[in-house]
Amino acid sequence: METDTATDARQRLERLREELAASGWHCELANSPDPPTLRVSNPRVPAMADEIVYTNGYCWAWGPHIGHNPQDVAQVVRHVLREVSGP
């Protein structure tokens, strides 16, 4: 059974998923109960992918805080996982 904290985190990750999906990004909310995890990948370069959790704000699964507002966080995610052309 999910805790209230996990339910809140899942709802917040769902908001971020909607924000990213609206701009064509591939997102999957993992079924793991604690902590809920959003897997995100660049639609043009699927290898550019990462996981996001919500713990007192949106964070990369490996630690660093990204932000609180899903629109701002989506912008950061798209920037970090963007396609970069050669030198």
N, C-alpha and C positions, 0 to 999 in steps of 0.2 A: 504494500500500500504506500502511495506517495505521501510525503509530508506536505504541509502547506507551503513550505519553502520551495520544495521541488515543483509543486504545481505552479507557483508564482514564476519560478525560473522558466518552466516550460512555456507558460503564456507569453513571457517577455521574449523568449527565443522565437516563438511563433510570429510575433510582431516583426522581428528582424528578418525572419524567413520571408514573410510577405513583402517586406521592403526590398530585399535583394531579388526575389523572384520576379517582382514587377519590372526589374531592369534586365531580366533574362538570365540571372545567375542560377546555377544549380545548387539547391539547398535540400538537405534532408535532416529532419529532426530525429535523432537516434532514440530508440526505445529504452535506452538505459534509464533507470529510475533516478539514480543519484550519482553524480550530477547529470541532469539532462544536457545533451550536447547537440549543437547544430553543426553539421558538416557542410561546408561551403566550398564550391569550386568555380573557377573561371570557366565560362561556357566555351571560350575559344582555345583555352589551354588547360584542360582538366587536371594536369599535374600541378598547377598552381591552385592548391587547396589547403584548407586548414580547418580546425575545429574551434568553436566558440562556446563558452559556458556563460551562465549568468550567476554571479556571486557578488552582491552589492554593486552591480554594474556589469556590463558586458566585458568579458576578458577572453584573450586567447587561451585555449585549453592548457597551454604550457606556461601560463602565468600572467603576462602583462595586461594591465587594465586598458580597455579601448575607450569606453565612455558609457553614458547613461541613456542618451537619446537614440532610438533605433535608426532614425534618418541619418544622424551624424556618424553612427557606427557603421552603417551600410556604406557610407562614403569612404570611410577609412579602410574597410575591408576591400572594396573595389580598387582602391589605390594600392594597397599592399599586395594584393593578389593579381595585379594588372599584368597584361602582356607587355613585355619590354622588347623592343627591337634591338638588333645587333649593334655593335660599336659604331 
